[in-house]
Each structure stands twice: as structure tokens, then as C-alpha cells.
Amino acid sequence: MCGLAGYFSKSNGQNLRNKLPAAIEEIQHRGPDAKQFWYSTDNRVGFGHARLSIVDLAGGTQPLSNEDGSIQIVVNGELYDYKKIKTELQRDGYVFKTETDSEILIPLYQKYGLACVDHLIGEFAFVIYDKNLDRIVAGRDRFGIKPLFYYQNENEILFGSEIKSILQMGVSARWNLNQVVDTEYAVLSRTETLFKDVYAIEPGHFVIWKDGKLEKRKYWDISYPSDDMGYKKTPDHTRRGLIAEFQTLLKECVKVRLHGDVPVSAYLSGGIDSTSVVALMAQMSQTKVTAFTVCFDQEGYDESHLSEEVANFTNVEYVPIDVTQESLINSYKKAIWHNEAMVLNTQGVAKFLLSKKVNELGYKVVLTGEGSDEQLAGYAFFREDLIRNVLPLSDGNEKELLEQLVERNKVVAHGFLSSGESHPYLDEVEKSFGYVPSMWKVGFRAKSNALNLWRDSAREHLQNRNPYIELLKTLDLNRLEGVNPINKSLYLWAKTNLPGMILTYLGDRMEMAHSVEGRLPFLDHRLAEFAQKLPIDLKIYDMTEKYILREAMKGLIPDVIYQRQKHPFIAPPVVGARENGKTPMHRMMEDYFNSAVFKKLPFYDEQKILKFLEELPDQPLRERASADLVLNRALSACFLAENFALSA
């Protein structure tokens, strides 16, 4: 994994050339092992690359070029099966200069043109300069595991692995108020960022910039069967065959991600996703696997006793990392600098501390379990959708199942289950989408407190925008015609919160902050395409989520993990009860909400939010946990403003 930045100008780009070194310096954490630049002779094009050496440690420095220099590339990520692809390209006569996986992109582009992306397997973002066609082609992997942003005007396009690198090339840091509004509703855009005029390349897409014009093209999308409505039980012989095929695919996806010229480790929680990855790694690895675990200091959130049991069962080295409110406070602001977005919980800061320990112990690569919930309906709100929108239930049976679901998810119910919220905005969703996804009901409830904390002038803007409808306008809803509501909800989550939060705040940004490469077997597109075709009952079977994964791993993981319900990775609430006194995080929030930086935010009212914070310790735990989402959003907005000098 690496960091990249660059520019392409219609005229002489000497000014941008002068700024590019600072852009790469700003993201040096993504690649501390080497940095290198390439510029065209007329300075119209410039590429910079910060390298984290994983494959071909000595010879894989970028940018890379073809023999005559007419094609220049920079790549961030890992391309799997590259040796097989390389052999095929060598038969065509291409002579490779390095042993790195990234170089296969050049002959693939020469051979297939824009269709080169169809031949890539892995986590990647890349930029190609084609001198003969005088154009830039920039692309991103299918799920958005690796980030890539751009800014353009009529004369130039700037791109970078992180927004901060683009800002270093002269772009002003200004709030994108529409995206702030949408974030309050927990709706994360596929392309817009909190920084005005800076955009993310959409997962599964590439963009072409030529003659001052930008063209977007989709090369891959999630595709569900359109005749899988309702809920029925798959015959036993079919089920057994699908489980066996899933296991084979998952093993292959783990196996290819063990490749590299450096040791490979893993993140381990008490859930079935990371446990499955660790168990398969332990089977396949030639050396003993090291697994790293976050340990929270509050019961109900700490899973270390389970992860330690997994480590003993699979015979891997267990490395626990203690995370307290004090340690979260010390790293919170820096984690937001890396994340470049507002957050709802401090669990990403815990991942920041986890990755720091991985780096300190000399590891550069970790395998993680992210992506399983998005393929196999792991979160509680998918089961709520099953109850409300799929199963043919009477009112009494529906109520009973919903109550049982809440009871089994007491700790996280505030953030993952709705209370049947209704609102004209949600009514609009039902009309255009067919039903209201439970995850959006949860997000709508979470924003209600936030609305009351906004300045009156900003609330007017907030109240005139239905973020759900704005998002639906950007999607090809025709491809969801006749699709089961569970898969439709999975599609929405994979298009928004997966790339916008799971793969950033809980993935790439916190890992690469400490030069650690995350690899995600569950988001191998071959496994994903298989999962998309699965019957619903192999995802949720009698209210048991991720059924096919459980059955595929049965006997390979401890029974306690096989039987355990999904528990999302979240940190404890930042505000405690009044009788226990103010927590360290509570006191820090008071300080920041009283600061000059917070007063300058164009949306929050500092007096309203201070009153909200003061009254919170008197509320029951569920209310405090729900308010946690609002408080963390506000605090992270303050950190963003301070880190980047964001203006209105």
C-alpha cells in the first residue's frame, strides 16, 4: 500500500510541480519507505508516490512507465494473482522492469485499454497518464477499499490518496454544507466529501480527464437476482453444496492475501468474521500467525476474553491492546486528521491505536474481517428489515420478534435498531423505494437530537433537503427492480456506509496512519459475486445472521463464536451517569465546545450543545449511548475545523 498524488494541467504546471512534493510529504505516513516523482518535460503532468514496500522491496519504486515512457502510472494497493497475469503478459512479449505487482497495470492497459480494470483482483487505486491520447485515467477498486480523491477546474485536475494532499496543491478547505447535512442523517455520499469541490472517485468506477473535461465510467456493480422475493427455505442438498463452495472460495481469498515479502498478521475481535480469517490463516501460514485485539475497559463492549479463546483454539500469538478513555483522548484529534470526516463513535480511534501497536511490533500487513456483514446481512437492522418487510407475519408475531431482537441487542440497539420512526422524508423513501430500510430509520432518529443543536440559520438549509431522496437519485434503481428487500438494503449500505465509514474510519485511514496495509478477504469480488446470488435464508436463517459463514466454519472455530450473535465493534459511550462524575471525554468535550474554533462552526450552536452535554448524565444509559452519536459528530467537526482551517 502507498500514497499517491499528482496533477494534469492544460497549460504549463510549474506552479503545481512546485507544490507536489509537499502534497506527498503530507501523506508520507502511507508510504514511509520511499518517495519519488515524475514530471513531463513541459510540466503539464506530475506524479508523486510515497511507497510502503510489501512486494519487491528493492525494486518496486513508483511512478512506473512503459518502455518508451508514453504511459506513466502510480498505484496504491495490492493486485493479487499478479504472477499468473504477469506470465501471460510475458508470453505477449512484454518485458517487466520490476517484480512488483503494480507493474502489471501497464501491459494490461496497453492490451485491453480501459477494460484493464476487469482483470484486476484486489484492493487498489491508480492513476494512468497516456501521453499518446493526452489523458488521465484514474480508477478505484470495486468496493472502495483504497481511497482516491480529485479536484478539477476548467484548466486542471488534481488527485490524491487523501484530501489533505490535494489541499497542499492550493485548493481551499471549505465546508460542503450539503454533506454535513447528510452526515447528520447518517447518509454518506458516494462521491461528495465534507470538503467543497473535492470528490471521491466512486468505487467500481474510473474517471477520464481529457481536454479539460471529466468523464465517469462504471466498470463493476453489485448485482442481485431480481426474482428472489419473499423468504423460503433452500433444499438441504442445495444448501450443503453452497456452503462447501463458499468455504472453498473464502479459503482462496484468504490464501492469496497471505502473499508478500514481509510478515502478515491479523486483527481479531470476538466475532465470527475476524475469527474465520484468523482460523484459515493459521491453517495456511508457514509461520505462527500474530493476532492483535482491542481491549476496552467496559463490560459489554470488551470482547478480549472471546478473542483470547479464539487465539488459544487456533494456536496463534495473541497480542491484546488496552484502550481507555484517556488513550482515546490522546489520539482522537490525530485520528480525525487522518480520517477527514465526521464520526459517530470512538471505535475508529481504537483502531488507530491498534494499528499503531502493529507498526511498533514491525508488521506492515494485516488481514481483517471487514466486509462480511455487507455480504451476508450481519447487522441487526437487516434482521429488522426481514421482520418488517419480508416475513409474512401478523402484527402480534412481528411485535414479538422485534422485541426479541431488541432484547438480544441491548448494548447496541440505540445505533442499530429503529423504533418504527415515521416522517414525511421517510414517506418519500417508501414511495420511491418500496419500503423504508431500517438503517435509515435508525439514522433519522439519531439526527433528531442533532437538529435541535444547530444554529437556526443552518437548520433552514437542513430542513429543505431530504438526503435519502438525494442519494436515491444517484443510484440506478432499475437494477433493484424485483430484488428482495434484504438485498436492496445490503446494496444501499454497500454504496454508502461501507466505503464512507467502514473502509475508512475502521479501515484504510486508521491502518495507513501507521503505515499498515489492510487486506480484506470478504471483499474479494469473486466471493462477493457468489454471495450476491445466495438465497436469503443462507444469509439470515431463522433470525441467525451470516448463516452460510457459520456453517462453512463449523468445527474450524470455537463453538462459542459459532453460536454467538453479531456484536458490532463499537467503543463505550463517552458520557457516564451523574453519580459517577464526569468522564475524561466529557471534560474534553466541554473544553472544545467552549472553544473559539467550535464557535466558528457554521452549523452548531455552542450554547445548545453545551446545555445538551450538561443534562446528559441524568439520562438513562440508552439515551446517553444514543446521544454519543451526536456528541462525537460535533467533536469531530471541531477537530476537522481545527486540523484543516475549514471555512464556511
C-alpha positions in Angstrom: 0.0 0.0 0.0 1.1 3.5 -0.7 0.1 7.1 -1.1 -0.1 8.9 -4.4 -0.8 12.5 -5.7 -0.5 14.3 -8.9 -1.8 16.8 -11.4 -2.6 17.2 -15.1 -2.9 20.8 -16.5 -3.9 22.1 -19.9 -1.1 24.6 -19.6 2.3 24.7 -18.0 2.0 23.3 -14.5 5.2 24.7 -13.0 3.3 26.1 -10.0 1.8 22.7 -9.3 5.2 21.0 -9.8 6.5 23.2 -7.0 3.7 22.1 -4.7 3.6 18.4 -5.4 6.5 17.5 -3.0 4.5 19.0 -0.2 1.4 17.0 -1.2 3.4 13.8 -1.0 5.0 14.8 2.3 1.6 15.3 3.8 0.7 11.7 3.2 4.2 10.2 3.9 2.5 8.0 6.6 1.0 6.0 3.7 4.4 5.1 2.4 7.5 5.9 4.6 9.9 3.6 2.7 10.4 5.7 -0.4 9.1 8.7 -2.3 9.6 9.5 -5.9 8.3 11.9 -8.6 7.9 12.0 -12.3 7.1 15.1 -14.4 6.5 15.6 -18.1 9.0 17.7 -20.0 6.5 20.5 -20.3 5.5 20.2 -16.6 1.8 19.7 -17.6 1.7 16.4 -15.8 3.2 15.4 -12.5 3.0 12.2 -10.4 4.3 11.7 -6.8 4.3 8.4 -4.9 5.1 7.5 -1.3 5.9 3.8 -1.0 5.1 1.2 1.6 7.2 -1.7 0.4 5.4 -5.1 0.6 6.3 -6.8 -2.7 9.7 -6.4 -4.4 11.2 -4.5 -1.5 14.2 -3.3 -3.5 12.8 -2.7 -7.0 9.2 -1.6 -6.8 9.6 2.2 -6.5 7.0 4.2 -8.4 6.0 6.0 -10.6 6.4 3.3 -13.3 6.4 3.6 -17.0 6.4 1.5 -20.2 9.5 1.2 -22.4 9.1 4.4 -24.3 7.7 6.4 -21.4 4.4 7.1 -23.1 2.5 5.6 -20.2 3.1 6.6 -16.6 1.3 5.0 -13.6 1.0 5.3 -9.9 -0.7 2.6 -7.9 -1.9 2.3 -4.3 -2.9 -1.2 -3.2 -2.3 -4.9 -3.8 -3.1 -6.8 -7.0 -3.5 -10.5 -6.4 -2.8 -13.3 -8.9 -0.3 -10.9 -10.4 2.3 -13.6 -11.1 -0.2 -15.6 -13.2 -1.2 -12.5 -15.1 2.5 -11.5 -15.5 3.3 -14.8 -17.1 0.5 -14.4 -19.6 1.7 -10.9 -20.4 5.3 -12.0 -20.8 4.1 -14.5 -23.4 2.7 -11.5 -25.3 6.2 -10.1 -25.3 6.1 -7.5 -22.5 9.4 -7.1 -20.6 8.9 -6.3 -17.0 11.3 -4.0 -15.2 10.4 -5.0 -11.6 8.9 -7.8 -9.6 6.2 -5.7 -8.1 2.5 -6.5 -8.6 1.7 -2.9 -9.6 3.6 -3.1 -12.9 1.0 -5.5 -14.5 -1.3 -2.5 -14.9 0.9 -1.1 -17.7 0.7 -4.0 -20.1 -2.9 -4.7 -19.1 -3.7 -1.1 -20.2 -1.8 -1.4 -23.4 -3.5 -4.7 -24.2 -7.1 -4.0 -23.1 -7.3 -0.2 -22.8 -10.0 0.9 -20.3 -11.1 -2.7 -19.8 -7.8 -3.4 -17.9 -9.7 -2.9 -14.7 -11.8 -6.0 -15.4 -8.6 -8.1 -15.0 -7.6 -6.7 -11.6 -8.2 -8.6 -8.3 -7.6 -6.8 -5.0 -7.6 -3.5 -3.2 -6.4 -0.7 -5.4 -6.5 2.9 -6.6 -4.5 4.0 -9.6 -3.8 6.9 -12.0 -2.5 6.4 -15.6 -1.2 9.1 -17.8 -1.4 8.2 -21.5 0.8 10.6 -23.5 -0.4 9.4 -26.9 -4.0 10.1 -26.0 -3.1 13.0 -23.7 -5.4 11.9 -21.0 -5.6 10.8 -17.4 -7.4 7.6 -16.3 -7.9 7.2 -12.6 -9.7 4.2 -11.1 -10.7 2.6 -7.8 -11.4 -0.9 -6.7 -14.9 -2.4 -6.7 -15.8 -1.6 -3.1 -13.7 1.4 -2.4 -11.2 -0.2 -0.1 -8.5 2.2 -1.3 -9.2 5.9 -1.4 -8.8 8.3 -4.3 -9.9 11.9 -4.5 -9.8 14.6 -7.1 -10.4 18.3 -7.6 -10.9 19.9 -11.1 -11.5 23.2 -12.7 -11.5 24.2 -16.4 -7.7 24.1 -16.6 -6.5 21.2 -14.4 -7.3 18.1 -12.4 -5.6 17.3 -9.1 -5.7 13.9 -7.4 -4.6 12.3 -4.2 -5.0 9.3 -1.9 -6.1 11.7 0.8 -7.8 15.1 0.7 -5.0 16.7 2.6 -2.6 16.1 -0.3 -5.0 18.0 -2.7 -5.2 20.9 -0.2 -1.4 21.1 -0.3 -1.7 21.8 -4.0 -3.6 25.0 -3.4 -7.3 24.0 -3.0 -9.1 26.0 -0.3 -10.6 24.0 2.6 -14.2 24.9 2.8 -17.2 23.1 4.3 -19.5 21.3 2.0 -22.7 22.0 3.9 -24.9 19.6 1.9 -22.6 16.7 3.0 -22.6 18.0 6.6 -26.4 17.8 6.5 -26.4 14.3 5.0 -23.9 13.1 7.6 -26.4 14.2 10.4 -28.9 11.8 8.8 -26.1 9.1 8.7 -26.4 9.2 4.9 -22.9 9.1 3.4 -22.4 10.3 -0.2 -20.7 8.0 -2.8 -18.8 10.9 -4.2 -19.1 14.1 -2.2 -16.9 14.9 0.8 -17.1 17.3 3.6 -14.6 19.5 1.6 -16.3 21.6 -1.0 -15.3 20.8 -4.6 -13.2 17.8 -3.6 -14.7 14.5 -4.7 -14.1 10.8 -4.2 -13.9 8.5 -7.2 -16.8 6.2 -6.8 -16.0 2.5 -6.1 -16.2 0.3 -9.2 -15.6 3.4 -11.4 -12.9 5.2 -13.2 -12.7 8.7 -14.5 -11.1 10.1 -17.6 -9.9 13.7 -17.8 -9.1 15.0 -21.3 -9.3 18.4 -22.8 -10.5 19.9 -19.6 -13.5 17.6 -19.4 -14.2 14.8 -16.9 -16.0 11.6 -17.9 -17.1 9.0 -15.3 -17.5 5.3 -16.2 -18.7 2.3 -14.2 -16.9 -0.9 -14.8 -18.5 -3.1 -12.0 -21.5 -3.0 -9.8 -23.3 -5.2 -7.2 -25.9 -7.4 -8.9 -28.6 -9.3 -7.1 -31.2 -11.7 -8.6 -34.4 -10.0 -9.4 -36.7 -13.0 -8.8 -35.7 -13.7 -5.2 -38.7 -12.1 -3.4 -40.1 -13.4 -0.1 -38.5 -15.9 2.1 -38.2 -19.7 1.6 -36.0 -22.5 2.8 -33.4 -23.8 0.5 -33.4 -27.6 0.0 -30.8 -29.4 2.2 -28.7 -30.8 -0.7 -28.5 -27.4 -2.4 -27.7 -25.7 0.9 -24.8 -28.2 1.6 -23.4 -27.6 -1.9 -23.5 -23.8 -1.5 -21.8 -23.9 2.0 -19.0 -26.1 0.6 -18.5 -23.7 -2.4 -18.5 -20.7 -0.1 -15.8 -22.3 2.1 -13.6 -23.1 -0.9 -13.9 -19.5 -2.1 -13.2 -18.0 1.3 -10.1 -20.1 1.7 -8.8 -19.0 -1.7 -9.5 -15.3 -0.8 -7.5 -15.7 2.4 -4.7 -17.6 0.7 -3.9 -15.0 -2.0 -3.8 -12.3 0.7 -1.0 -14.1 2.6 1.4 -13.3 -0.2 4.2 -10.7 0.3 7.8 -10.2 1.1 7.0 -9.2 4.7 5.2 -11.0 7.6 1.4 -10.9 7.6 -0.6 -10.6 10.8 -4.3 -10.2 11.6 -6.9 -8.2 13.6 -9.0 -10.4 15.9 -12.2 -9.5 17.7 -14.7 -11.8 19.3 -16.8 -12.0 16.2 -17.1 -14.7 13.5 -15.7 -12.6 10.7 -12.2 -12.0 12.0 -12.2 -15.4 13.8 -12.8 -17.1 10.4 -10.0 -15.2 8.8 -7.6 -16.0 11.6 -8.6 -19.7 11.7 -7.9 -20.0 8.0 -4.7 -18.1 8.2 -3.5 -20.4 10.9 -4.2 -23.4 8.7 -2.3 -22.0 5.7 0.5 -19.9 7.1 4.0 -21.3 7.1 4.8 -19.4 10.4 2.8 -18.8 13.5 0.2 -16.0 13.0 0.1 -13.0 15.2 -3.3 -11.6 16.0 -4.0 -8.1 17.5 -7.1 -7.3 19.7 -8.6 -4.2 21.1 -9.5 -4.4 24.8 -12.0 -1.9 26.1 -12.3 -1.1 29.8 -16.1 -1.5 30.0 -18.1 -4.7 30.2 -20.5 -5.2 27.2 -18.0 -3.6 24.8 -14.9 -5.6 25.5 -14.5 -8.8 23.6 -11.0 -9.7 24.6 -12.0 -12.8 26.6 -13.5 -14.2 23.4 -10.6 -13.3 21.1 -8.2 -14.9 23.6 -10.2 -18.1 23.4 -10.0 -17.9 19.6 -6.3 -17.4 19.8 -5.9 -20.5 22.0 -8.2 -22.6 19.8 -6.3 -21.7 16.6 -2.9 -21.6 18.2 -2.0 -18.1 17.1 0.1 -15.5 19.1 -2.3 -13.2 20.9 -1.5 -9.5 21.4 -4.1 -7.5 23.4 -4.1 -3.7 23.2 -5.7 -1.9 26.2 -7.8 1.1 25.1 -9.1 3.5 27.8 -10.8 6.9 27.5 -7.5 8.6 28.3 -5.8 6.8 25.4 -8.7 7.6 23.1 -8.5 11.3 24.1 -4.8 11.5 23.3 -5.3 10.2 19.8 -8.8 11.4 18.9 -7.8 14.6 17.1 -5.0 13.0 15.2 -7.3 10.2 14.1 -9.7 12.7 12.7 -6.9 14.4 10.8 -6.3 11.1 9.1 -10.0 10.3 8.6 -11.0 13.6 7.1 -14.7 13.1 8.0 -17.0 13.3 11.0 -17.6 10.2 13.1 -20.2 8.7 15.4 -18.2 6.7 17.8 -14.6 6.5 19.0 -14.2 2.9 17.7 -12.1 4.2 14.8 -9.7 5.9 17.3 -9.3 2.4 18.9 -8.4 1.0 15.5 -5.9 3.9 15.2 -4.3 2.7 18.5 -4.4 -0.9 17.3 -2.6 -0.1 14.1 0.0 1.9 16.0 0.8 -1.2 18.0 1.0 -3.4 14.8 3.5 -0.9 13.4 5.6 -0.8 16.6 6.0 -4.6 16.6 7.3 -4.4 13.0 4.3 -5.6 11.0 3.2 -4.0 7.7 0.3 -6.2 6.7 -2.9 -7.3 8.5 -5.9 -9.3 7.3 -9.2 -8.1 8.6 -12.8 -9.3 8.7 -14.5 -6.2 7.3 -17.0 -6.8 4.5 -18.6 -10.0 5.8 -21.6 -8.1 7.3 -22.1 -6.3 3.9 -22.2 -9.6 2.0 -24.1 -11.7 4.5 -26.5 -9.3 6.2 -24.7 -9.3 9.6 -26.1 -6.1 11.2 -29.2 -6.2 13.4 -31.1 -3.7 11.1 -31.0 -6.3 8.3 -32.9 -8.7 10.5 -35.3 -5.9 11.4 -35.9 -5.5 7.6 -36.6 -9.2 7.4 -39.2 -9.0 10.1 -40.9 -5.8 8.8 -40.6 -6.2 5.1 -40.1 -9.8 4.1 -41.7 -12.3 6.5 -45.5 -12.8 6.3 -46.2 -12.1 9.9 -49.3 -11.0 11.9 -48.9 -7.8 13.9 -48.5 -9.8 17.1 -45.8 -12.0 15.7 -44.0 -9.1 14.2 -44.0 -7.2 17.5 -42.8 -10.3 19.4 -39.9 -10.9 17.0 -38.9 -7.2 17.1 -38.9 -7.3 20.9 -36.7 -10.4 20.9 -34.3 -8.7 18.5 -34.0 -5.6 20.8 -33.5 -7.9 23.8 -30.7 -9.7 22.1 -29.0 -6.4 21.1 -29.3 -4.4 24.3 -25.9 -2.8 24.2 -26.1 -1.6 20.6 -29.9 -1.3 20.0 -29.7 2.5 20.0 -27.5 2.6 17.0 -28.6 -0.5 15.1 -32.4 -0.9 15.6 -35.2 1.5 14.9 -38.4 2.3 16.8 -40.6 2.4 13.8 -39.8 6.1 13.1 -42.1 8.0 10.6 -41.6 11.3 8.9 -42.6 12.9 5.5 -38.9 12.3 4.4 -39.3 8.6 5.1 -42.7 8.5 3.4 -41.0 9.8 0.3 -38.5 7.0 0.5 -41.3 4.4 0.8 -42.9 5.8 -2.3 -39.8 5.7 -4.5 -38.0 2.7 -3.0 -40.9 0.5 -1.9 -40.1 0.4 1.8 -38.0 2.3 4.3 -34.8 0.5 5.2 -34.4 0.1 8.9 -30.9 1.5 8.8 -32.3 4.8 7.5 -34.9 4.9 10.3 -32.1 4.5 12.8 -30.2 7.3 11.1 -33.3 9.5 11.1 -33.8 9.0 14.9 -30.1 9.8 15.5 -30.3 13.1 13.7 -33.3 14.4 15.7 -31.1 15.4 18.6 -28.6 17.0 16.2 -31.3 19.1 14.6 -32.0 20.8 17.9 -28.3 21.7 18.3 -27.9 23.5 15.0 -28.0 27.3 14.5 -31.4 28.5 13.4 -29.9 29.8 10.1 -28.3 26.4 9.3 -31.4 24.5 10.2 -33.3 26.2 7.4 -30.8 24.6 5.0 -31.1 21.3 6.8 -34.9 21.2 6.7 -35.0 21.8 2.9 -33.0 18.8 2.0 -34.1 15.1 2.0 -30.8 13.3 2.0 -32.4 9.9 1.3 -34.0 11.1 -1.8 -30.9 12.9 -2.9 -29.0 9.7 -2.6 -31.6 7.6 -4.4 -31.4 10.0 -7.3 -27.8 9.0 -7.8 -28.5 5.2 -8.0 -29.6 3.1 -10.9 -32.8 1.8 -9.2 -33.8 -0.2 -12.2 -31.2 -2.8 -11.3 -33.1 -3.3 -8.0 -36.4 -4.0 -9.6 -37.9 -7.1 -8.1 -34.9 -7.6 -5.7 -35.5 -8.9 -2.2 -35.7 -6.0 0.4 -32.7 -7.6 2.3 -30.5 -7.4 -0.8 -31.8 -3.9 -1.5 -30.8 -2.8 2.0 -27.4 -4.5 1.5 -27.0 -2.6 -1.7 -27.6 0.8 -0.1 -25.3 0.0 2.8 -22.5 -1.1 0.4 -22.9 2.1 -1.6 -22.8 4.4 1.4 -21.6 3.4 4.8 -19.2 0.7 3.7 -16.9 2.9 1.6 -17.7 6.1 3.6 -17.2 4.7 7.1 -16.3 1.0 7.5 -13.5 1.0 4.9 -12.1 4.4 6.0 -12.6 5.2 9.7 -12.5 1.4 10.6 -10.1 0.5 7.8 -7.6 2.2 5.5 -7.3 5.6 7.2 -6.6 4.2 10.7 -4.3 1.5 9.3 -2.3 3.6 6.9 -2.0 6.3 9.6 0.7 3.9 10.9 1.9 2.5 7.5 -0.1 -0.7 7.9 -1.7 -2.4 4.9 -5.2 -3.9 5.5 -6.3 -6.8 3.3 -10.0 -7.8 3.2 -10.8 -11.4 2.1 -14.5 -10.9 2.4 -14.4 -8.1 -0.2 -12.7 -10.1 -2.9 -15.1 -9.5 -5.8 -15.2 -13.2 -6.7 -16.5 -14.1 -3.2 -18.9 -11.1 -3.3 -20.4 -12.1 -6.6 -21.0 -15.6 -5.2 -22.6 -14.1 -2.1 -24.9 -11.8 -4.1 -26.5 -14.8 -5.7 -27.2 -16.7 -2.5 -30.8 -17.3 -1.3 -31.8 -15.1 1.6 -32.1 -18.0 4.0 -28.3 -18.6 3.6 -27.7 -15.1 4.8 -30.3 -15.0 7.6 -31.7 -18.4 8.8 -34.4 -18.2 11.4 -33.1 -14.9 12.7 -29.5 -16.2 12.7 -27.3 -13.8 10.6 -24.4 -14.9 8.3 -25.7 -18.5 8.4 -23.6 -19.7 5.5 -20.4 -18.4 7.1 -21.2 -20.1 10.4 -21.8 -23.4 8.7 -18.7 -23.1 6.5 -16.6 -22.5 9.5 -18.3 -25.0 11.9 -15.6 -27.1 13.6 -12.8 -24.7 12.5 -13.7 -22.1 15.1 -14.7 -22.3 18.8 -18.4 -23.2 19.4 -18.8 -20.0 21.4 -18.1 -18.0 18.3 -20.1 -20.3 16.0 -23.1 -19.7 18.3 -22.6 -16.0 19.1 -24.8 -13.3 17.6 -23.2 -10.4 15.8 -21.9 -7.7 18.1 -20.7 -4.6 16.2 -17.3 -3.2 17.0 -18.1 0.0 19.0 -16.4 1.8 21.8 -18.2 2.6 25.1 -20.2 5.9 25.5 -18.2 8.9 26.3 -20.5 10.3 28.9 -21.3 8.4 32.2 -24.0 8.7 34.8 -24.1 11.7 37.1 -23.3 9.8 40.2 -20.1 8.5 38.7 -18.8 12.0 38.0 -17.7 13.4 34.7 -15.6 11.2 32.4 -12.3 12.4 30.9 -14.0 12.5 27.5 -16.9 14.5 28.9 -14.5 17.1 30.3 -12.6 17.3 27.0 -15.9 17.9 25.1 -16.8 20.7 27.5 -13.4 22.4 26.7 -13.8 22.0 23.0 -17.4 23.1 22.8 -16.4 26.2 24.7 -13.5 26.9 22.3 -13.2 29.7 19.7 -12.9 27.0 17.0 -16.2 25.5 17.8 -17.9 28.9 18.0 -16.9 29.5 14.3 -18.5 26.3 13.0 -21.2 27.5 10.6 -23.8 24.9 11.8 -23.7 24.0 15.5 -25.0 26.3 18.2 -22.4 26.1 21.1 -24.9 27.1 23.8 -27.4 24.5 22.8 -24.8 21.7 22.6 -23.3 22.7 26.0 -26.7 22.5 27.6 -27.3 19.1 25.9 -24.0 17.8 27.3 -24.7 19.1 30.8 -28.1 17.4 31.0 -26.9 14.1 29.5 -25.5 12.4 32.7 -29.1 12.4 34.2 -30.4 10.4 31.2 -30.7 6.5 31.2 -27.9 4.5 29.5 -29.7 4.1 26.2 -30.3 7.8 25.9 -26.6 8.5 26.7 -25.5 5.9 24.2 -27.7 7.4 21.5 -26.5 10.9 22.3 -23.0 9.6 21.9 -23.5 9.6 18.2 -24.4 13.3 18.2 -21.6 14.4 20.5 -18.9 12.6 18.5 -20.1 14.1 15.3 -19.9 17.6 16.9 -16.5 17.0 18.4 -15.0 15.5 15.2 -16.4 18.5 13.3 -14.5 20.7 15.7 -11.3 18.7 15.1 -11.8 18.9 11.3 -12.1 22.7 11.5 -9.0 23.0 13.7 -6.9 20.5 11.7 -7.7 21.9 8.3 -8.8 25.5 9.0 -12.1 24.8 7.3 -14.2 27.9 6.4 -17.8 28.4 5.5 
